[in-house]
Amino acid sequence: MLIAGVKLGKIAKQLKINETTLWRWRQDKDFLEELYGRRNQTFFDITSKLTDPIEDGLKNLSRLANNKDGNIPPREQLEASKSLVESPLKVFELVYSTQYEEKLLAQNEALENANNNSEE
């Protein structure tokens, strides 16, 4: 639920625990490591599900654009070629958003570490 962004109050209510307990767990290094590990794995799984079909699609588009069999109508060849040019841009956007997400996670972890150190 934390990975999905559910509010702490709602999580505490659903787990039938006090919000303070949940807050305390979030201060625990082992808990945070597990949370970040699962968050990263979830993000990786989602990204893979998005990129695998892109790779297959690019192979098919390449076959259409190259028209080695000579049986692909010119309009379909043009559309396939156009898609091949646009697809790397979409992949770049996906990779960039992944890097941005990783940067945000690192910043979040640094903030939590700073908060933990200031409380000691």
Secondary structure as UniProt FT lines:
FT   TURN            2..5
FT   HELIX           8..15
FT   HELIX           19..25
FT   TURN            26..27
FT   HELIX           29..66
FT   TURN            68..69
FT   HELIX           74..119
//
